[in-house]
Amino acid sequence: MEIVGSDGHRSVPIEKGNGRASCYSTFFLAYKTLGVVFGGLVTSPLYVYPSMNLKSPDEMDYLGIYSIMFWTLTLIGVVKYCCIALKADDQGEGGTFALYSLLCRHTNISILSSKRNDLKSDLHNSNQLDGNRKKNWLVNFFEQSVVARRVLLFIAMLGMCMLIGDGILTPAISVLSAMDGLRAQFSSVSKSVVMALSAVVLIALFLLQKFGTSRVSFLFSPIMGAWTLTTPMVGVYSIIHYYPSIFKALSPHYIFHFFLKNGKEGWMLLGGTVLCITGAEALFADLGHFNRSSIQIAFMFTIYPSLVLTYAGQTAYLIKHPNDHDDGFYKFIPKSVYWPMFVVATLAATVASQSLVSATFSIIKQSVVLDYFPRVKVVHTSRNKEGEVYSPEINYILMVLCVAVVLVFGDGKDLGNAFGVVVSLVMLITTILLTLVMLMIWRLPFVLAALYFTVFFIMEGIYVSAVVTKIPEGGWLPFAISVILAFIMFGWFYGRQRKFEYETTYKITLDDLRILLEGPEVQRVPGICFFYSNIQDGLTPVLRHYIKNMRSLHKVTIFTTLRYLLIPKVPQHERIVIKRFGLQGVYGCVIQYGYADSLNDEGDYIVNQVIDSLQVHIQTSTGPSLSNPLSIEEELMELESARHVGVVHVRGKTKFHISKGNSWFDKIMLAFYEVLHSNCRSALPTLHLPIGQRMEVGMFYEA
């Protein structure tokens, strides 16, 4: 199914049953989140210490590092994401672009005008819910400032692009770090062998994606359950065996001592410690695949305690073996359980990749729905959960890029540098957007929103300032990926905006159509024509082009819009909406479909449904009018006669005509848009209509 837009209908994650059954289903869902949501976060002990460039560390250094990691996990993981961000969902979806969508849905700040029309009904509903509350100053500022809206869109796009970069780096660094365990035991195993094995594992992971989140999580959750249980057990063993008083590091004064002692060196080490929270953004972005309660339960009662104990155990071991930090995970594993833990670590690292892969699918779907990304195929892998999606094109692009990153970099430290840049920037962008949600939608007191923003912006800003120094050492990679993605998004956005402006300027009103049809040279030919258009207010300019050149229009012409709704299935009685245009033989039709409706397999059936609905609509109408002098019986006879003659389906195929008078910017961006447009999927489902009934009308839009 190709997602082409949203009409603003709300989609709520489906939770069946109540009482005990509902409780059981939430706990089962929480168990399944282990295999999808938390992989990147809970496997971070594999590469955090190896990513740090430590020089002769001592006991106080390690206590300071552990204190930083504990408070980072607590403040960012528990407070920010688990307690606050998960409540800022947009129709059950999470992530930076969902926050932007939420802001657009409740305020009139969307840049792309076509989507502002789509969101109008939701905006009206949200205003009704707000009662008589007036818009606050921040809402007015964004609605009145085009520059502010563009900056906000840029921030949301950057967050999305960075998260996709995260989706490329997480699988690479997780699998590579786990496979490095072979070299720890067998010095004869070369780096190239580890890289090749990592590439094979990654290819297998991406080939599994087509089975959907539910099936993948059912397969992966036992693996992550084993990892989440065994690593803290090893951690407890290390605490008891090496440094029982490790938890004194929970006192923040060790953080101050660490920075006072190490100064600039300590600040630069933050580029490694930030990796302890990697995958936290996936906790929010994967919300559409599960629900808030299941993610909160899994994080608070399994993931968070597991990470606190595992890092405590690692740190306890390193205090007694200060120079083992380059292999900080495998060295702290007792020899008696080394190989079982190696197997669990390798499997867990493979599964860890799933969290960001699923998150990437979700945010691509959100941006396609909002028309900020070229149309790609989006397959809904669940008939009950709108957020469970898979995109074949995106999946294979991610696979190629992940394997390329492993083969080109091949070093966990360089990948760690690249990874830290992504993690910290995405967190900072989420903080900014969440603050806007607090002020513009939740209407929290300014003091509370300012307190939230100050704490997390300073904390994450310090992390960002540390990781940007790593750009020459591998940090350039996510920036390069993000720039390419941002250019694609902006090129698509710019082309769509220009196209919408042209269609709005030259759209055909009913009066225009009446004048065209009254021309003596225009003939009404037998048959039924389905004329497809996505314009919601008026008719496409392609219609004028068609009538002027063909000098005809079918006796029965049905202007048809296919509308995608964020619900599983549209009830049969609501699927087809018919409207009379007041002109003889001219009607409007909206075909509504949900994400579980297989519209591509229903061509002839849908056509017959529309014609039958049209007959019912005519029978219940008021009869002749000045514009349509036919009686109800005559109108029905004309429809039946046209049905016997045959049906044709007409779609417009438009391109920009770029002239010498256009600016160089227009020439570049519109030419790039045409490349994207010609290689992306159609805006309309194919409906599997007979080839002999399809017709495309080409038209150039003056740029």
N, C-alpha and C positions, 0 to 999 in steps of 0.2 A: 504494500500500500504506500502510495506517495502522499505525504502530508503536505497540504498546500495552504493551510491557513486555519485560523481559529475564529469562531464567531463569539467567543467570550463565555461560552457555557462552562460551568464549573465541573471539574472532575474530582471526586473525593475518593481516596483509597477505600476499597471495599473491605469491610470487616464483617464477617458473618457471625451470627449467633449473638448470645448475650450471656452474662453471668459467667459460669464456669467454662462453657464452650469458648466464649470470647477470650477469656483469660488464657486458656490452653492454646488457642490459635495465636495469640500475641507472643507467648513464650516460644512456640514453635517457630514463629517468624523471626524472633530474636536469635534463635539458634541458627537459622538460615543466613542471617546477616553476617555471621562469622566468616562464611565462605565468599562473601562479595564485598561488604562495606569496609571491613577493618583490616584487610590483608596488608595494605601498605603501612598502616600505622603499627600493627602488632609485630611486624617483622623488621621494624627499624633497628632493633639491637644488632642486626647482622652487619650494618654498615656505619653506625653513628661514630663509634670510637675509631674505626679504621679511617674515617674521612677527616679526622682531626690531625693537624700538623703539630703534634705535641713535641716539645723539646725538654728532655730531662724533667718530667713531671714528678711531683712529690705528693705526699698524703694530702696536704691542704689543697693542692690543685685539683685532685680527684674529688675531694669533698665539695669544693666549689662548683665543679662541673655537674656533679650529681644534684646539687641543690638547684642549679639553673634548670636542669632537665625536669626535676620534680615540679617546680613552680610553673614551668612552661606547659607541662602536661595538665596541671591543675587549672591554671587560669585560662589557657587557650582551649584545651580539650574539654574540660568539664564545664567551666563557666560560659565561655563564649559560644562554643559549638553545641554542646549537649543541652545547655539550659536556655540559651537565647536564640541562636541561629535556626535551630530546628523548628521554632515557632513562626519563622518568617517564610513559610512555604507559599508558593503560587500554584494553587489548584493541585496540591500534593507534590509538586516538584520543588527541588532545592538547587542550590548553586548560585554563583554570581549572576548569571543571566536570568535566573528565576527571580532574583531580587529586583533586577531592572524591569522585568516583565510585571512584577507585582506593583512597582511604582507607577508604571504606565497604565496599569489596570485601574488604579484608584485615583490617579491624577492625569491631567491632560498634557503629558510631557513627552509622548512618543514623537520621534523625529519623522519616521516614515508615515506619511499622511494616510496611505491606504490602510495601514494597521490601526491608525487612530480611529478610523471609521469602524473597523472591526471591534474595537474595544469600547465603543460608545455605549453599548447597552450595559456592559459591566460597570462602566463609570457612573452611569445613571443609577444603577442598583446600589453601588457603594455610597453614593451621595444620599440616597434614600435611607440607607442604614445609619449614616452619620446624623440623620435628623436635621436639625436647624444649625448644626455647628458650622461656623464660617471657616473658610480656608485659612490656614495660618500663613504667616509671612513667607515661609520657605517654599510652600506650594506656589504661591503667587509669583515668587521670584523665578522659579524654574519654568512656570507656564508662560511668563512674559519674556524670558531671555532665551533666545535661540542659541547663543554661545554656551550658556550653562547647560542646555539640553544636549548640545553636541559633545561637550566635555564629559557629561554623564554617560552618554552612549559610548564614547571612546574608552572610559574607565571600565564599563561593563564588557566591551569587546576585548580589552586587554586581559581582564580576568578570565574570560572564556578561553582566549588563545593560550594563556599561561597554563590553564588547567589541562588543555589538550596536550601541551608540552609536558606536563606532569604525567599524563597518560602514556607518553612515549618513554619517559625516563624511569618511571617506577618499575615497569617490567624488566627493563634492562639492568638497573642497579640491583634489584632484588635477586634476580636469578644469577647474575654474575657473582654477587657476594656469596651466595649459597654454594655455588659450584667451586668457589675458591677453597672450600674445605678439602677438596681432593689434593690440592697442592700442599696443604698443611701436613698431610700424612704421607704423601708420595712426592718427594722432591723431583722425581723423574717426569712427573706430569707437567707439560709445558703450558705456557700461557695461552698459546693458540688452541690447544686441546680444550681448555676450559671455555674459551670463547666459542668454539665450534659446538660443544655440548650445550652451552647456554642458548645458542641460536636455535638448535633443534627443539629444546624445551619450549622456547617462546613460540615457535611455529605451531607446535602442538596445542598450546594454550589458545591461540587465535583461531585455530580450526574448530575448537569446541564452542566458540561464541554463538554459532548459528542455532544451537539447541536452546538458547534463552536463559535468562537469569535464574528462573526457578529450578530448572534441571541442573544448571551449572552449580548453583549454591547447594543443592541437595548432594551433589557429588563432592564439592569442595569443603563443606562445613565440617565433616568429621576430621579432615586434615587440619583445618585451622583450630578446631577444638583441641586436638592433640597437641598442637604447638602452643596454644594459649595456656594449656594445663602444665605441660612439661617444662617450659622455659622458666616460669616462676619457681618450680620445684628445684631446678638446678640453681636458681638464684638464691633460694633459702639455704640450700646446702653450702653455697659459697659464703653467704653471710655468716653462718655459724662457724664454718671452717676457717675463714680468713679474717673477718673484721665484724664482729657482732655489734659493734656500736655505730654502724654505718648510718642509722636513722637520725643520728644527731645532726646530719647534714640537712635535715628538713628546715633547720633554722636559717632564715634568710641572711644572717650575718656572715655566713660562709661565702655568699655571693659577693658581698661588699669586700671581704678580705681577698677574694680571688682577683677582683679587678684592681684593687689597690696594689697587690703584689705584682700582677702581670701587665697592667697598663694596656698599651696598644696590642701586645701579643694576646692578652685575654680577650680583648674586643674582637680580634680577627678569628679567634677560636669559635666565636658564636656562629660562624658559617657552618661549622660541623654540628654543634649542639642543636641547631634549629631542625636538624633532620629527625630528632626524636619525636617531633609532632607531624612529620610528613604523613600524608594520608588523612589528616583531620578534615581537609576540605572535601574529601570523598565521603566522609561521614554525612556531610550536608548535601553534596551533589547527588548522592545515591538515594536520597529520600524518596524519589518517585518509584523506586523499585520495591520499597518496603513501606514502613510507616514510622511515625515519630516515636511511639511507645516502644516498639521492638528495638529500634536503634539505641534509645536511651537506656533500656534495660541491659542490652548486651554490652554497651560501653561501660556503664557504671559498675556492673557486677562481675564482669570478666576481663575486658580489655584494659581498663585503667589499673586495677590491682595487679594484673599480670605484668604490665610495663613497669610499674613502680618497683615490683619485686625483682624483675629481671635486670633492670638497670642498677638496682642496689647490689645484686649479686655480682654483676660485671665489675662495678666500681670497687667492691670489696676485694675481688681477686686482683684487680690492677693496683690497688694500694700496696699489696704485698709483692706484686710483679710489675713494677711501674713501666718497664720497657716492652711489654707485650701488647701495647695499645694498637699496633698496626694490624693485629689479628685478634681484636678485643673480644670477639664472640667465641670462636672455636677454641681459643686457648683456655677459656674459663670453663669449658665442658670437661667433666671428669673422664678419664680415659676409658673407664668401664662402660660408659654409655655413649662414647663418641660416635660410633657408627649408627646406632639407632637415631641419635640426635641429628646426624648428618642427613639421613634419609628424610626425617621429619622436616628439617630446615630446607632441604631442596624442594620438597613437595609444597611446603608452606610459602616459599619464595615464589614458586610458580603461581600459587593461588593468590598471593599478595597482589599480583598484577591485575587481578580481576576487578579490584575496587575502582581503580582509575579508568580501566577500560569501560566498565559499566557507566561510570560518571561521564565519560566522553560521549558515549551514545546518547545519554540523557540531554546533555547540553547542546549537542548537535541538533537533536529533535526540537528542543525549545527554540533555537535560533532559526530553524527552518520554518517552524510554525509562525514565528514573528516576521518572517521574510527578510532576515538579516544574513542568510547563508544560502548558497546555491542549493537547489532541490536535489536531495539524494534519496535513495530508497530507504525507508524506515519501516522495518517489519515489527509488528507487535507480537511478541512471543507469548503473551498471556491474554486470554479472553476476559479476564476479570480485573486486570491491573493495567491501567493506561500507561503507567510509567515504565513498564518492562518492554524495552525496545532493543533492536539490533539493526545496525546498518552495515550491509555487506561491503559497500565501497569504503566506508570509514574504517571498518575492521581490517581490511587488507592493506590499506595505506598505513595504519598503525603498525601492522605486522612488519611491513617492509622497513619502516623507519626504526622500529625497535631493534631489529636484527642489524641494520646498518650502524646504529649507535654502538651496539655491542662489538661489532667487528672493527669499527673505526677507533673507538676509545679503548675498550678492552682493559681499562684500569679503573678500579672502584673509586680511587681518590679523585680523579678527574671528573668522573660521573657525579660524585658527591658534591663537587663544586658547582656543577651545572644544576643539580637537583636543588641545592639550597636557595639559589636565585628564584626558582619557580615557586617553591614552598612559601617563602617569606612574602613575595609580592602578591600572591593570590590571597594570603591571609590579610594583608593590608587593604587590598581592594574590598574584600568582604566586610571588613570593619567600617570602611567608608560608606558602603551601600546600606549596611545594617543601621548605621546611625541615621541615615536619611529615612529609612523605614520607620524607625522609632519616632522621629519628629513629624513626618508627613502623613503616616498612616495610623500608627498606634497612638499618636498624640501624647507621648510621655512628657512629663515635665522636663523642661530644658536642662535643668540641673542634673537629672539622672542620665539623660542622653549624653551630656557633656562629660560626666564622670566616666561613663563607658568608653566614649571616644578617646578621652585623655589617656586612660590606663592602657588600652590596647593599641592605640596609635603610637604612643611612645615606645611601648614594649616591642611591637612589630617593626616600627621604624628603626630601632637600634639594630634589630636583626637584618633588615634590608641594607642598612649602611655597612654592615660587616660583609654581607655576601656580594655586594657589588664590586668589592676588591678582588673577587674570584673570577670576574668576567674573562680576563685573559687566560685563565687556567682551566677553561672548560665551561665557564658560565655563559659564554657567548652562544652556546648551542640553543638553549631555550629562547634566547632573544631572537636568534635567527628564525626559529620555527614560528615564534609569535608574530614577527614582522611579516612573514609570508602569509600566515593565516589572516592577520589583520588586513593586509592588502587585498586578499580575496574577499573578505567580508565587506570592506569599504567599497571595493569595485562593484560588488553585487548590489550593495545598498544604494550607491550613487546611481547605477543604471536603473534600478527599480523606482527610485524617486523621480528621475527624469521621465521615465515611462508613464508613471502615474500622473505627473504634471501635464504631460501631453494629452493623455486620455481624458483628464478632467477638463482641460481647455477645449478639446474638440469632441467631447462626448455628444451623443445625439439624444435630444429630448423627444418626448412623444409628439410634440408639435412639429419638430424637425422631420420626424418619420412620416407624419401625416402629409406634410408638404412634398416630401420625396415621392410618396406613393400616389399623390394626386397628379404627378407629372404625366403628360400624355404618352411619353415614350416608355414608361414603366409598365410592364405586363405582370399580371398575377398568374403564375404557371401552376399546373396541377401538382398535387403531392403535399407531403409534410416535411418541413425543414426544422431540424433542431439546431439553433444558432447559439453556440456556446460563448459565454462571456463571464468574466470575473468582476466586472464593474457593478457595484451595488447601487449606485445612484445614477441612472441613465443607461444608455446603450453604447457599446463599443464603437469607436470611429471606423473600425473595419467594416461595419454595416453600410455606412455611406459609400465607402470605397467599392464594396460589393455591388450595391444597387446601381451606382453610376456606371460601372463597367459592364455588369451583366444585364442591366436595364430590366431587371425582373426580380420578383420575390414570390416564394411559394404561397399558394392560397391559404395554407395553414402554416404559420411560422411561430415556433415556440422558442422564445429566448430563455436559454437554460443556464442556470448557475449551479455548480456542484459545491456544496458547503460541508467542510469537515468539522465535526463536533467532538469535543473532548469527553465523550461518553462511549461505553462499549458498543451498544447497538441502539439505533434509532427505532422506536416503535413503528410498526408498519403504517399506522394511521397518521404518523407525523413525518414520514419520510419524504413525501411529495407535497409541496405547497404550490397551488395554482393561483394565478392572478390574471384578470382580464385587463388589457391595456386600453379598451374602449375603441379599438380600431378593428375593422372587419378581418377576422382570421388571424389576428395577432394576439399572442398570449405570453405571459411570463411564467416561469416554472423554477422552483428551487428544489434540488434533490439533496437531502441531508443524509449524511452517513457518518457512523462512528468508527472507531479504530478497529473494531472486531467485525465490521461489515465487509464482506468480500465483494466490493463493487465491481472489481475487474472481471468477475465471472458471471455478471448478471446483465449483459448487454441487451439482448432482445426482451428479456423479462422486464427490465426497467422501462424500456421504450413502451411496451404494452401497458405497464402500470401507469405511466404518465398519460397516455391516450385515454385509458379508462377513467383516470381521475379527472381529466379534462371534460369528458362526457358528463360525469356526475356534476362537475362545477357548472357546466352550461345549463343542465337541467334545473339547477337551483338558482339560476340567475334571474334578473328582472326582465329580460327580454330585449326588444329592439331599442336602439338609441340613435341619435343623429349621426354618430360616427359609425355605428354598426347597425344598419337597417334590417338585418335578417332577424326573423322570428327564431325562437328556440328550436323548433322542428327543422327549419331551414339550416340553422347553424350546425345541428347534429348531423343532418344529411351531408352537408359540405365536408364535415370532419370525416365521416365514414367513407365518402367518395375519395377524399385525399389519401386516406389510409390504404385503400385498395390500389391507388396509383403507385405508392411507394414512399419510402422515407430516405432522407439524406441528412447527414450530420456535418455541419460546417463549423470549422474552427479557424480563428485568425492566427496567422504566423507573422509576427512583426519583427522588423529590424530597424535600427537607427540608420538614417542617412547622414553620414558625417561629411560636411562640405568644407571647402577651403576657408570659409569664413569662421569656422569654429576655432575656439582657443586651443592651444596645445594640450591643456589639461583635459578638456572635453574629448579631444581626439584620442588621447591615451586611455582615459578611464572608460569611455564608451566602447572603444575597440576591445578593451579587456573584458568589459561586461558581455559583449557579443560572443567572445570566446567562451566565457563561462556559461552563457545562456544556451549556446549551441551544443554544449557538452553535458548539460544537466538534464534531469528528467522533466517530463511534461508537467505543466501545472494542473492538468486534468487527468483523472484515471482513464485508462484506455477503454474500459467497458467491454472489451472484446467484441467490438462491433464489426460486422462484415466489411472487408476492405472496399468492396464496391460501393458502400454507402458513405464512405468517409471523403471529406473534401477539405482542403486547407486553402485559405485565402491569404496570399502574401500581401504585405503592405509595408512601405517604408514610413517611419516616423521621422519628421524633420528634427534633427538634434538642436 
